[in-house]
Amino acid sequence: MKKTPNFKMFMFLMVVFVNTSYSQDVVYSAIFKNVNKTAENLKHHLNTSGDTLYLESKFDLNRIEIIGTDGLKTFAINNITKDIRVPLNSLPMGDYTFAVVQTEGRDDTYIYTKTIVFKISRLLPIDMDISRGITPLNASIYLAGGTIPILDLAENKIITDFPAAMDLASMEDNKPVHLDYTSMESLVALQEKENLDAKHLRTKKIDNILERNKPAYSKAYNITDIRSGNQNIQSRADYRRNNLRPNGLPYD
């Protein structure tokens, strides 16, 4: 599919923007909206971090077609709905053309539809912040929240049944814990022991390093010296290699 110059310029600006703010904020996707008058009855935009597409239609949504490098994929919307969310985490990086088909009316013979086309570029893997420690912008990780149906692209189904919200903890569940004097002393003693153990471990490591770096000294060989286990006396062979006889000749 041939890209228009305006779209290429838009993508260039988006890539520059993402690269300059990459270390601080993450934008996973970019959208190139359809600004034609005939497309005003379909609101289509991404959330702040670009991980979810929001569609709000004046008419019932019929289906969504996505055209990418792998070809055309069609997702039928069998439920009667005008609003839907589409998580984009299952789409690999690349450019996609979205065709949203609306049902404008029907009679005994025909179903009258209208198609709105726009483009989305997937810029980064959505789970990238986990492996690189990046802090993303506001994202819709908990996609089951709210009442807007979700189109699961990976499963090709619409999710409308959301789990009920969990009850808030009661005040009785958050009672403060009171510690007596004996318990406080035990906690302080335990903390002091942990600090001493950590200090001892650091000292032991330093001593080992210094011991390994000590220069090796040995006492010169002398036949009259009595060897003991704690003395490092030069061997006879080493003495003969590095010294001369009293008459000035080398040892054989």
C-alpha positions in Angstrom: 0.0 0.0 0.0 1.5 3.3 -1.0 2.0 5.9 1.7 1.1 9.6 1.2 3.8 12.2 1.7 1.8 13.7 4.6 1.8 10.3 6.4 5.5 9.9 5.9 6.2 13.3 7.3 3.9 12.5 10.3 5.7 9.3 11.0 9.1 11.0 10.8 8.0 13.6 13.4 6.6 10.9 15.6 9.8 8.9 15.5 11.9 12.0 16.3 9.6 12.8 19.2 9.8 9.2 20.6 13.6 9.1 20.3 14.0 12.4 22.1 11.8 11.4 25.0 12.6 7.7 25.1 14.4 7.7 28.4 11.5 9.4 30.2 8.2 8.5 28.6 7.1 5.7 26.3 4.6 6.1 23.4 3.9 2.6 22.0 1.8 3.6 19.0 0.9 6.6 16.8 -2.3 7.2 15.0 -3.0 9.0 11.7 -6.6 10.0 11.9 -9.2 10.3 9.1 -10.0 14.0 9.1 -12.6 13.9 6.3 -16.1 15.2 7.0 -17.6 11.9 6.2 -15.6 10.3 9.1 -16.9 12.6 11.8 -19.4 10.0 13.0 -16.5 7.8 14.2 -14.2 9.1 17.0 -11.0 7.2 16.9 -8.0 7.9 19.2 -5.3 6.3 21.3 -4.9 6.5 25.0 -1.9 8.5 26.4 0.7 5.7 26.1 -0.7 4.4 22.8 -1.4 0.8 23.9 -5.2 0.9 23.3 -7.4 2.2 20.5 -10.7 3.8 21.5 -13.6 3.8 19.1 -16.9 5.7 19.6 -19.4 5.5 16.7 -22.6 7.2 15.9 -23.9 3.9 14.5 -23.5 0.3 15.5 -20.1 -1.1 14.8 -20.2 -4.0 12.3 -16.6 -5.2 12.0 -13.0 -4.1 12.1 -10.5 -4.9 9.3 -6.8 -4.6 9.9 -4.4 -4.6 6.9 -0.7 -5.2 7.7 2.3 -6.9 6.2 0.7 -10.3 6.9 -2.4 -9.4 4.9 -6.0 -8.7 5.9 -7.6 -9.8 9.2 -11.3 -9.3 9.9 -12.8 -9.1 13.3 -16.6 -9.3 13.4 -18.5 -7.4 16.1 -21.6 -9.5 16.7 -22.7 -7.5 19.8 -24.7 -4.4 19.3 -22.4 -1.6 20.5 -21.2 1.8 19.5 -18.2 2.0 21.7 -15.3 -0.4 21.9 -11.7 -0.6 23.1 -9.0 -2.4 21.1 -5.8 -3.4 23.0 -2.9 -3.2 20.5 -0.4 -5.4 22.4 -0.9 -8.3 20.0 0.1 -6.3 17.0 3.8 -6.4 16.2 5.7 -3.3 15.3 4.8 -1.9 11.9 2.2 0.2 10.0 -1.4 -0.9 9.9 -4.5 0.3 8.0 -7.7 0.1 10.1 -11.1 -0.1 8.3 -14.0 0.3 10.7 -17.3 -0.7 9.2 -20.5 0.9 10.6 -24.1 -0.3 10.2 -26.0 2.8 9.2 -29.3 1.0 8.7 -31.0 -2.1 7.4 -34.2 -3.3 5.8 -35.6 -6.6 4.6 -33.1 -6.9 1.8 -29.9 -5.0 2.6 -27.7 -3.9 5.4 -26.3 -0.4 4.7 -22.8 0.0 5.9 -20.1 2.7 5.9 -16.4 2.3 6.2 -14.0 4.7 7.9 -10.3 4.2 7.2 -7.3 5.4 9.3 -3.8 4.3 10.1 -1.9 3.2 13.2 1.9 2.6 13.5 3.1 0.3 16.3 6.4 1.9 17.4 7.5 -0.2 20.4 6.7 -3.5 22.0 4.2 -2.8 24.7 6.0 -5.0 27.3 9.3 -3.3 26.7 9.1 -1.3 30.0 9.4 -4.5 32.0 12.8 -5.5 30.6 14.4 -2.1 30.3 13.0 -0.4 33.4 11.2 2.3 31.4 8.4 4.2 33.1 5.5 4.4 30.6 2.8 7.1 30.4 -0.7 6.3 31.6 -1.6 3.0 30.1 -4.7 0.7 30.3 -3.0 -2.4 31.6 -6.1 -3.4 33.5 -8.3 -3.6 30.4 -11.2 -5.2 32.1 -12.0 -2.1 34.0 -14.9 0.1 33.0 -18.0 -0.9 31.0 -16.8 -0.4 27.4 -16.5 -3.7 25.5 -13.0 -4.9 24.6 -12.1 -6.4 21.2 -9.4 -9.0 21.9 -7.4 -9.2 18.7 -5.5 -12.3 19.8 -8.6 -14.3 20.6 -10.9 -12.6 18.0 -13.7 -12.1 20.6 -15.4 -9.3 22.4 -15.2 -9.1 26.2 -18.2 -7.7 27.9 -18.4 -9.6 31.2 -16.0 -7.8 33.6 -15.2 -9.0 37.1 -16.9 -7.2 39.9 -14.8 -4.6 41.8 -13.3 -5.9 45.0 -14.7 -4.6 48.3 -12.6 -2.1 50.1 -11.0 -3.3 53.4 -13.0 -2.3 56.5 -11.6 -0.2 59.2 -11.3 -3.2 61.5 -9.0 -4.9 59.0 -6.6 -1.9 59.3 -6.2 -1.8 63.1 -2.7 -0.5 64.1 -0.3 -3.0 65.6 0.8 -2.1 69.2 4.2 -3.4 70.3 5.1 -3.6 74.0 8.5 -2.6 75.5 9.9 -6.2 75.3 9.0 -6.6 71.7 10.6 -3.2 70.9 13.8 -4.3 72.6 13.9 -7.6 70.6 13.5 -5.7 67.4 16.3 -3.3 68.3 18.6 -6.2 69.3 17.8 -8.0 66.1 18.6 -4.9 64.0 21.9 -4.4 65.8 22.9 -8.0 65.3 22.1 -7.7 61.5 24.2 -4.5 61.4 27.1 -6.2 63.2 27.0 -9.2 61.0 27.1 -7.0 57.9 30.0 -5.1 59.3 31.9 -8.3 60.2 31.3 -9.6 56.7 32.7 -6.4 55.1 35.8 -6.5 57.4 36.4 -10.1 56.6 36.3 -9.4 52.8 38.7 -6.5 53.2 41.1 -8.7 55.3 41.1 -11.4 52.6 41.9 -8.9 49.9 44.8 -7.4 51.9 46.1 -10.9 52.7 46.1 -11.9 49.0 48.0 -8.6 48.1 50.8 -9.0 50.7 54.3 -9.4 49.1 55.8 -12.8 49.6 59.0 -12.7 51.7 61.4 -15.7 52.3 64.4 -16.0 54.5 67.7 -16.7 52.7 68.9 -20.3 52.7 71.3 -21.2 55.5 72.3 -24.8 56.2 72.5 -24.1 60.0 68.8 -22.9 60.1 66.3 -25.3 61.6 63.0 -25.3 59.5 59.7 -24.9 61.2 56.1 -24.8 59.9 55.6 -21.1 60.2 58.8 -20.0 58.4 59.3 -19.4 54.7 63.0 -20.3 54.1 64.6 -20.2 50.7 65.3 -23.7 49.2 68.8 -24.9 48.6 68.2 -25.2 44.9 66.9 -21.7 44.6 69.9 -20.4 46.6 72.3 -22.1 44.3 70.5 -20.8 41.2 70.9 -17.1 42.4 74.3 -17.2 44.2 78.0 -18.1 43.6 80.4 -20.3 45.5 82.8 -18.6 48.0 85.5 -19.0 45.4 83.4 -17.0 42.9 82.4 -20.0 40.7 78.8 -21.0 40.1 77.3 -24.1 41.7 77.2 -27.1 39.4 
